[in-house]
């Protein structure tokens, strides 16, 4: 069974930092892109950061300059370093892995990040 497991969420004061980690199981499909998404209460899930196999990254303006995504292909792992956290960053953060075939993807169970103002 394909599994994606996240860790590293928690509570932090505004201005603080957290690092999220995500690992996909060995039997997962060949991974193309990995990314982090988040969903705040009452809002749609949104992309936070994405990274390709060769290390190209993309971020929305809301986190650019504060968040950094990195990846270890050998470990099927992806990380998200979050600095200068804001109250509005509070959300459940989900790890996502996508294969080379359209529609092939897997999600983690989510990890809660709470930023107090």
N, C-alpha and C positions, 0 to 999 in steps of 0.2 A: 504494500500500500504506500502510495506516495505521501510523504509528509513534509510539511514546512513548519518549522518551529521558530517562533520569535522569542526574544528575551530582552530585558533591559529597560522596560517601561517602569514608571513610578511617579513619585511626586517630587516636584522641584519648585523653588521660588523663581519668580520672573527674573530674567537675567542669568539664570543658571544653565547648566549643561546636562545632557544625557546622551548615552550611546546605546543605540539599538543594534541587536544582532539577529541574524536570521540564517538558518541552515536548512537546506533541502536534502531529503534522503537520497541515498546512493542510487536507488532504483527509479529516480525521476527521469523523465524524458530529457533529451539533450536541450540544455537551456540556452536561449538566445539572450533575452533581456531579463534583468531582475529590477525590482523597484519597490518603493515604499509608497503606500497610499495611507490616507487618514480619513476618518469620518467622525465629525463632531455631532452631538445630539441635534436632531432636526435638520441636518445638512446632508448633502450628497457626498459620497466618497470621492476624494480628489487625489490626484497624483501629487506626491511630495518630492520624489526624486527617482530618476531612472538611470540605469547604467547598462551598457551593452557588453558583450563578451570582450571586446577590445578596449573597453574603458571609456567610451564616450558617455558623457553624462548630460542630463537635462533637469532643470529645476523650474518651478513656477516663480514668478517675481516675489511672491510672498515669503519665500524661504531662501532665495538666492543670497549668497554671502553669509548666511548663518548656518545652513545645513550642508553637510558634505557626505556624499555616498561613496562607498568603496566596495570592492568585491575581491573575493579570493576564489577563482575558478576551480582550483584544485580541490577546494573544500565545499564547493557548491554553496558558498556563504556570501552574504552581503551585509554591510554595516551602514548605519546612519549616525553620524556625529551631529548632534544638535546643540548649537551654542546660542547664546543670547535669546533664550526661550521667552516667549510672550504668553500672556494669558490665552490669546486666541489660538495658540498651538495645541491647546488642550483637545484631545481626541483619542480615539482608538486607532492605533497605527497597525497597518496590515502589510505583510510582506507578500510579494507577488513574483512568480516565475513564469516566463512565457517561452514556449518552444519555437522552433522554426516553422512549424506547421500552424497555419491560421486556426485560432480557436483553442489551441493546446495551451493550457495554463493551469496553475495551481495557486491557492491562497493559504496563508497561515491563519491561525485562529484569532490573531489580533493581540496587541498589548496596549494597555491603557497608559497614556501620558497625561498627567495632570499638572498644570502650571498655575501656581497661585499668584495673584497680583499683589 
